[in-house]
Amino acid sequence: MSTLQRNTEDEATEQSPDVRAAPPLVPASAERGRGGGRGFSSVLRGGGRVAGLDGLRTVAVVLVIVYHVEPDLVPGGSVGVDVFFTISGFVITRLLVGEYARTGGIGLWSFYRRRWVRLMPALLVMCAVTALLSVAFELPLFRGAWVAAALAAGSVVNLVRAGDAGTYSDLTAPLSHTWSLGVEEQFYLAWPLLLLVLLRHARARVVLGWVAVLCVLPVLWRTVLWDPSAAHRIYNGPDTRADQLLIGALLALVLARLRADDPRLESLRRWAGRLCLPALTLLGLIAWQIPITEVSGWNPAWYTVGFLVAALLTACVVATLDLCPRAWPTRLLSLSVPVWIGRNLSYGMYLWHYPVIRLLHDLGVQGDTLLRTGLAATLAAALASYALVERPLLRRGRPRVRRLEPVVATEPRSPVL
């Protein structure tokens, strides 16, 4: 099984089209004199939301849905999960380091509150509906679903699945797709605190080094753990999948570190443009040809370094979308329809597709009709979730942005390296 989650921690508020982050309090020249955004000055003048990432979300969620309905069409469709993990690490870290560069701190309570408002109400509604179906109707695929709903609401489905050595138990089956929500939520609990410690106690260069080391540790840990009986442990563990989120985090920190006039940024832009098409091609070939979650796909190459490779390929694409607005992949993924779906519906589509498809199957929908009907019903459920649950809460919790007058730079301080 695979999953997907739209990484919208603060995007829905701080990077929405009608609400922009507050401008830096000092002009660019003063930034250099006052420490250059604490070593991450570029994030202060970032371009805001990257539309291509929303388009990429749409492609990934459709890929995952097709995989869950017709796995023979895309046996490696669960790679969409890897893509989303890396996107999530990138966006969340960029927001966190941007806050730190502006204010010198990270509001942890505010971060967790926004995460809860953005993700949990929609998840809880889906869990409640699933639990109701399990107790109100005799549906074979929903028997005992109230237990799965409770586990999903607690974001621990991945931990339960990690303990299954053989076939996954029926305990989490009705909502097994929520395993990656658990991985991401567990990452989000730990990462802001760890990042804040690094930013406060190390120079920017050292922070980059530490995060690079952290990216390697899960690979070494997977190598130690690897055994066919440990496939579920590796696939579902927050520790064994952390490198995919951390690769995105590292990319965000690198881009925040490099100034616009830094020749290394131009080199990165050039190489990202060159590698984007090969990266997309390889990700497509993985989805098309390489089974990952089936027993036949439990191989040491993928379950040790394969996850890291998928994250690096995704990072190449993300870098292109951020740095190369005129590149054809950026223009293609920035088309209005996939961008709107990815921005507003991808999370709801992922939440609802699994119970919707199981319900349709229980009602007798089979074959190719299941895929077409399932996509349409999933889109309808996601629209309802967006209109009735997600958007109203986001509007209510959206902060008002005050206009702040620039201040005159004072005596320069030593630069933070």
C-alpha positions as CSV (number, residue, x, y, z in Angstrom):
1,M,0.0,0.0,0.0
2,S,1.1,3.5,-0.6
3,T,0.0,7.0,0.3
4,L,0.2,10.6,-0.4
5,Q,-0.1,13.7,1.5
6,R,-0.2,17.3,0.4
7,N,2.5,19.1,2.3
8,T,0.6,22.2,3.2
9,E,1.8,23.2,6.6
10,D,1.8,26.9,6.2
11,E,1.3,27.0,2.4
12,A,-2.4,27.3,2.9
13,T,-1.9,30.5,4.9
14,E,1.5,32.1,4.4
15,Q,1.8,31.2,0.6
16,S,-1.7,31.4,-0.6
17,P,-2.3,33.8,-3.6
18,D,-4.1,36.4,-1.4
19,V,-1.9,36.2,1.6
20,R,1.8,36.8,1.4
21,A,4.4,36.6,4.1
22,A,5.3,39.9,5.7
23,P,8.2,41.6,3.9
24,P,11.6,41.8,5.5
25,L,11.9,44.6,8.0
26,V,15.2,45.9,6.5
27,P,16.2,46.5,2.9
28,A,18.5,44.0,1.2
29,S,21.6,46.0,1.7
30,A,20.9,46.2,5.4
31,E,20.4,42.4,5.5
32,R,24.0,41.9,4.5
33,G,25.2,44.2,7.2
34,R,23.0,42.6,9.9
35,G,23.9,39.0,9.3
36,G,22.2,38.2,6.0
37,G,19.1,36.6,7.4
38,R,21.2,34.7,9.9
39,G,23.0,32.9,7.1
40,F,19.8,32.2,5.0
41,S,19.2,35.5,3.4
42,S,17.7,34.2,0.1
43,V,14.7,32.9,1.9
44,L,13.7,36.4,2.9
45,R,13.3,37.4,-0.7
46,G,11.8,34.1,-1.9
47,G,9.3,34.1,-4.8
48,G,6.5,32.6,-2.7
49,R,4.5,29.5,-3.7
50,V,5.9,27.3,-6.4
51,A,3.0,26.5,-8.7
52,G,4.7,23.5,-10.3
53,L,4.8,21.7,-7.0
54,D,1.0,21.7,-6.9
55,G,0.9,20.3,-10.4
56,L,3.3,17.6,-9.3
57,R,1.0,16.8,-6.4
58,T,-1.8,16.2,-8.8
59,V,0.2,13.8,-11.0
60,A,1.3,11.9,-7.8
61,V,-2.1,11.5,-6.3
62,V,-3.6,10.2,-9.5
63,L,-0.7,7.8,-9.8
64,V,-1.3,6.5,-6.3
65,I,-5.0,6.1,-6.9
66,V,-4.5,4.2,-10.1
67,Y,-2.0,2.0,-8.3
68,H,-4.5,1.1,-5.6
69,V,-7.2,0.2,-8.1
70,E,-5.2,-1.3,-11.0
71,P,-1.7,-2.3,-9.6
72,D,-0.9,-4.1,-12.8
73,L,-0.9,-0.9,-14.7
74,V,1.6,0.8,-12.5
75,P,3.2,-1.8,-10.2
76,G,5.6,0.8,-8.8
77,G,3.0,3.5,-8.3
78,S,3.8,3.7,-4.6
79,V,6.8,5.8,-5.7
80,G,4.2,8.7,-5.5
81,V,4.7,8.4,-1.7
82,D,8.4,9.0,-2.0
83,V,7.8,12.0,-4.2
84,F,5.4,13.5,-1.7
85,F,7.7,12.9,1.3
86,T,10.5,14.9,-0.4
87,I,8.1,17.7,-1.4
88,S,6.8,17.9,2.2
89,G,10.3,18.1,3.6
90,F,11.2,20.9,1.1
91,V,8.1,23.1,1.7
92,I,8.0,22.7,5.4
93,T,11.7,23.4,5.9
94,R,11.6,26.5,3.7
95,L,8.8,27.9,5.7
96,L,10.5,27.1,9.0
97,V,13.9,28.6,8.0
98,G,12.1,31.6,6.5
99,E,10.5,32.3,9.9
100,Y,13.8,31.8,11.6
101,A,15.6,34.2,9.2
102,R,13.0,36.9,9.8
103,T,12.5,36.5,13.6
104,G,15.4,34.6,15.0
105,G,13.1,31.8,16.2
106,I,10.4,29.3,15.3
107,G,7.0,29.4,16.9
108,L,6.6,25.7,17.6
109,W,3.2,26.0,19.2
110,S,1.9,28.0,16.2
111,F,3.5,25.4,13.8
112,Y,1.8,22.5,15.5
113,R,-1.5,24.3,15.7
114,R,-1.5,25.2,12.0
115,R,-0.6,21.6,11.1
116,W,-3.5,20.3,13.2
117,V,-6.0,22.7,11.7
118,R,-4.8,22.0,8.2
119,L,-4.7,18.2,8.4
120,M,-6.6,16.7,11.3
121,P,-10.2,17.9,10.9
122,A,-10.5,16.4,7.4
123,L,-8.8,13.2,8.5
124,L,-11.2,12.9,11.5
125,V,-14.2,13.4,9.3
126,M,-13.0,10.6,7.0
127,C,-12.4,8.4,10.0
128,A,-15.8,9.1,11.4
129,V,-17.6,8.3,8.1
130,T,-15.6,5.0,7.8
131,A,-16.4,4.0,11.4
132,L,-20.1,4.7,10.8
133,L,-20.1,2.6,7.7
134,S,-18.5,-0.3,9.6
135,V,-21.2,-0.4,12.3
136,A,-24.2,0.6,10.2
137,F,-23.9,-1.6,7.2
138,E,-22.8,-5.2,6.5
139,L,-20.0,-4.3,4.1
140,P,-17.3,-7.0,3.8
141,L,-14.4,-4.6,3.3
142,F,-15.4,-2.4,6.2
143,R,-15.7,-5.0,8.9
144,G,-13.9,-3.8,12.0
145,A,-13.1,-0.5,10.3
146,W,-13.8,1.4,13.5
147,V,-10.6,0.1,14.9
148,A,-8.7,1.2,11.8
149,A,-10.4,4.6,12.1
150,A,-9.2,5.0,15.6
151,L,-5.6,4.1,14.7
152,A,-5.7,6.5,11.7
153,A,-7.1,9.3,13.9
154,G,-4.1,8.7,16.2
155,S,-1.6,8.7,13.3
156,V,-0.2,5.4,14.3
157,V,-1.2,3.1,11.4
158,N,2.3,3.0,10.2
159,L,3.6,1.9,13.6
160,V,1.1,-1.0,13.7
161,R,1.9,-2.0,10.1
162,A,5.7,-1.9,10.9
163,G,5.1,-4.7,13.4
164,D,3.6,-7.0,10.8
165,A,6.3,-9.4,9.6
166,G,4.2,-11.3,7.1
167,T,1.0,-10.3,5.4
168,Y,-0.5,-7.1,6.8
169,S,-3.1,-7.8,9.4
170,D,-6.8,-6.9,8.9
171,L,-6.5,-4.5,11.8
172,T,-5.5,-1.6,9.6
173,A,-6.7,-2.8,6.2
174,P,-9.8,-0.5,5.8
175,L,-7.6,2.6,6.2
176,S,-4.1,1.3,5.5
177,H,-3.4,4.1,3.2
178,T,-3.1,6.5,6.2
179,W,0.2,4.9,7.1
180,S,2.2,7.8,5.5
181,L,0.2,10.4,7.3
182,G,1.6,8.8,10.4
183,V,5.2,9.0,9.0
184,E,4.8,12.6,8.1
185,E,3.1,13.7,11.4
186,Q,5.8,11.9,13.4
187,F,8.5,13.7,11.3
188,Y,6.8,17.0,11.8
189,L,6.7,16.5,15.6
190,A,10.5,16.1,15.7
191,W,11.9,18.1,12.8
192,P,11.0,21.7,13.8
193,L,12.5,21.2,17.2
194,L,15.7,19.6,15.9
195,L,16.0,22.3,13.2
196,L,15.6,25.0,15.7
197,V,18.3,23.6,17.9
198,L,20.7,23.3,14.9
199,L,19.9,26.9,13.7
200,R,20.5,28.4,17.2
201,H,23.7,26.5,18.0
202,A,25.5,26.2,14.7
203,R,26.5,28.4,11.8
204,A,24.6,28.0,8.5
205,R,27.3,25.9,6.9
206,V,27.4,23.5,9.9
207,V,23.6,23.2,9.8
208,L,23.9,22.1,6.1
209,G,26.5,19.5,7.1
210,W,24.5,18.1,9.9
211,V,21.4,17.8,7.8
212,A,23.4,16.0,5.1
213,V,24.6,13.6,7.7
214,L,21.1,13.0,8.8
215,C,20.1,12.2,5.3
216,V,22.6,9.3,5.2
217,L,21.8,7.8,8.6
218,P,18.4,6.2,7.6
219,V,20.2,4.5,4.7
220,L,22.7,2.9,7.0
221,W,20.0,2.0,9.4
222,R,18.0,0.3,6.6
223,T,21.1,-1.7,5.7
224,V,21.5,-2.9,9.2
225,L,17.8,-3.8,9.5
226,W,17.4,-5.4,6.0
227,D,15.9,-8.8,5.9
228,P,12.8,-9.9,3.9
229,S,10.9,-10.3,7.2
230,A,11.8,-6.7,8.0
231,A,10.3,-5.2,4.8
232,H,7.2,-3.9,6.6
233,R,9.4,-2.4,9.4
234,I,11.5,-0.6,6.8
235,Y,8.7,0.6,4.6
236,N,6.5,2.0,7.4
237,G,9.0,3.2,10.0
238,P,9.4,7.0,10.5
239,D,13.1,6.5,11.1
240,T,13.6,4.4,8.0
241,R,11.8,6.8,5.7
242,A,13.2,10.0,7.3
243,D,15.8,10.5,4.6
244,Q,13.2,11.2,1.9
245,L,11.8,14.1,3.9
246,L,15.3,15.2,4.9
247,I,16.5,15.4,1.3
248,G,13.7,17.9,0.6
249,A,14.7,19.7,3.8
250,L,18.4,19.9,2.7
251,L,17.4,21.3,-0.7
252,A,15.3,24.0,1.0
253,L,18.3,24.9,3.2
254,V,20.7,25.0,0.3
255,L,18.4,27.3,-1.7
256,A,17.9,29.5,1.3
257,R,21.6,29.7,1.9
258,L,22.7,30.7,-1.7
259,R,22.4,34.4,-2.6
260,A,21.1,35.4,-6.0
261,D,24.6,36.5,-7.1
262,D,26.3,33.3,-5.9
263,P,27.8,31.5,-8.9
264,R,26.9,28.2,-7.1
265,L,23.2,29.0,-7.4
266,E,23.6,29.5,-11.2
267,S,25.4,26.2,-11.4
268,L,22.7,24.5,-9.4
269,R,20.0,26.0,-11.7
270,R,21.9,24.8,-14.8
271,W,22.3,21.2,-13.5
272,A,18.8,21.0,-12.2
273,G,17.5,21.9,-15.7
274,R,19.7,19.2,-17.3
275,L,18.8,16.5,-14.8
276,C,15.0,17.2,-14.6
277,L,14.0,15.2,-17.7
278,P,16.2,12.1,-16.8
279,A,14.8,12.3,-13.2
280,L,11.2,12.4,-14.4
281,T,11.9,9.6,-16.8
282,L,13.4,7.4,-14.1
283,L,10.6,8.1,-11.7
284,G,8.1,7.2,-14.5
285,L,10.0,3.9,-15.2
286,I,9.9,3.0,-11.6
287,A,6.2,3.5,-11.4
288,W,5.7,1.6,-14.6
289,Q,8.0,-1.3,-14.2
290,I,9.3,-1.9,-10.6
291,P,7.0,-3.5,-8.0
292,I,7.8,-2.1,-4.6
293,T,5.2,-3.1,-2.1
294,E,4.5,-6.6,-3.2
295,V,6.5,-9.6,-1.9
296,S,8.2,-9.8,-5.3
297,G,9.4,-6.3,-4.8
298,W,11.1,-6.9,-1.4
299,N,14.6,-6.6,-2.6
300,P,17.6,-5.3,-0.7
301,A,18.5,-2.7,-3.4
302,W,15.3,-0.8,-3.2
303,Y,14.7,-1.3,0.6
304,T,18.2,0.1,1.4
305,V,19.3,2.7,-1.1
306,G,16.2,2.8,-3.4
307,F,14.3,5.1,-1.2
308,L,17.2,7.6,-1.2
309,V,17.5,7.4,-5.0
310,A,13.8,8.2,-5.4
311,A,14.2,11.2,-3.1
312,L,17.2,12.5,-5.0
313,L,15.4,12.2,-8.3
314,T,12.4,14.1,-6.8
315,A,14.8,16.7,-5.5
316,C,16.1,17.3,-9.0
317,V,12.5,17.9,-10.2
318,V,11.7,20.2,-7.2
319,A,14.9,22.2,-7.8
320,T,13.9,22.7,-11.4
321,L,10.4,23.8,-10.5
322,D,11.8,26.3,-8.1
323,L,14.8,27.6,-10.0
324,C,13.8,27.3,-13.7
325,P,10.3,28.9,-14.3
326,R,10.8,28.8,-18.1
327,A,11.7,25.1,-18.3
328,W,9.1,23.0,-20.1
329,P,8.5,20.7,-17.0
330,T,7.8,23.8,-14.9
331,R,5.4,25.2,-17.5
332,L,3.6,21.9,-18.0
333,L,3.2,21.3,-14.2
334,S,2.1,24.9,-13.7
335,L,-1.0,24.7,-15.9
336,S,-4.0,26.1,-14.0
337,V,-6.1,22.9,-13.7
338,P,-3.5,20.6,-12.2
339,V,-2.2,23.4,-10.0
340,W,-5.7,24.1,-8.6
341,I,-6.3,20.4,-7.9
342,G,-2.9,19.9,-6.3
343,R,-3.3,23.0,-4.2
344,N,-6.8,22.4,-3.0
345,L,-7.9,18.8,-3.5
346,S,-4.9,16.5,-3.5
347,Y,-5.0,16.0,0.3
348,G,-8.7,15.3,0.2
349,M,-8.3,13.0,-2.8
350,Y,-5.8,10.9,-1.0
351,L,-7.8,10.8,2.2
352,W,-11.0,9.7,0.5
353,H,-9.9,7.5,-2.4
354,Y,-9.3,4.4,-0.4
355,P,-12.6,4.2,1.5
356,V,-14.5,5.3,-1.6
357,I,-13.0,2.6,-3.7
358,R,-13.6,0.0,-1.1
359,L,-17.2,1.1,-0.8
360,L,-17.7,0.9,-4.5
361,H,-16.2,-2.5,-4.6
362,D,-18.5,-3.7,-1.9
363,L,-21.4,-2.3,-3.9
364,G,-20.4,-4.4,-6.9
365,V,-18.5,-2.0,-9.1
366,Q,-15.7,-4.0,-10.8
367,G,-13.0,-3.8,-13.5
368,D,-12.3,-0.7,-15.5
369,T,-15.5,0.8,-14.3
370,L,-14.1,0.8,-10.8
371,L,-11.2,3.0,-11.8
372,R,-13.4,5.5,-13.7
373,T,-16.1,5.6,-11.1
374,G,-13.6,5.6,-8.2
375,L,-11.8,8.7,-9.6
376,A,-15.0,10.6,-10.1
377,A,-16.4,9.7,-6.7
378,T,-13.0,10.5,-5.1
379,L,-13.0,13.9,-6.7
380,A,-16.5,14.6,-5.5
381,A,-15.6,13.6,-1.9
382,A,-12.5,15.8,-2.1
383,L,-14.5,18.7,-3.3
384,A,-16.9,18.3,-0.4
385,S,-14.1,18.0,2.1
386,Y,-12.5,21.1,0.7
387,A,-15.7,23.2,0.7
388,L,-17.2,22.0,3.9
389,V,-14.2,21.2,6.2
390,E,-10.8,22.4,5.0
391,R,-11.5,25.8,3.4
392,P,-13.7,27.2,6.2
393,L,-11.1,26.2,8.9
394,L,-8.3,27.7,6.9
395,R,-10.1,31.0,6.4
396,R,-10.9,31.1,10.1
397,G,-7.3,30.4,11.1
398,R,-5.6,32.5,8.5
399,P,-3.5,35.3,10.1
400,R,-3.9,38.9,9.1
401,V,-0.8,40.3,7.6
402,R,0.1,43.7,8.8
403,R,2.1,46.1,6.6
404,L,5.3,46.9,8.3
405,E,7.4,50.0,7.5
406,P,11.1,49.3,6.8
407,V,13.4,50.4,9.5
408,V,16.8,52.1,9.0
409,A,19.7,49.7,9.3
410,T,21.8,50.3,12.5
411,E,25.4,49.5,13.1
412,P,26.5,46.4,11.2
413,R,26.9,43.1,13.1
414,S,29.3,40.3,12.4
415,P,27.9,38.1,9.6
416,V,26.4,34.8,10.5
417,L,28.2,32.1,8.4
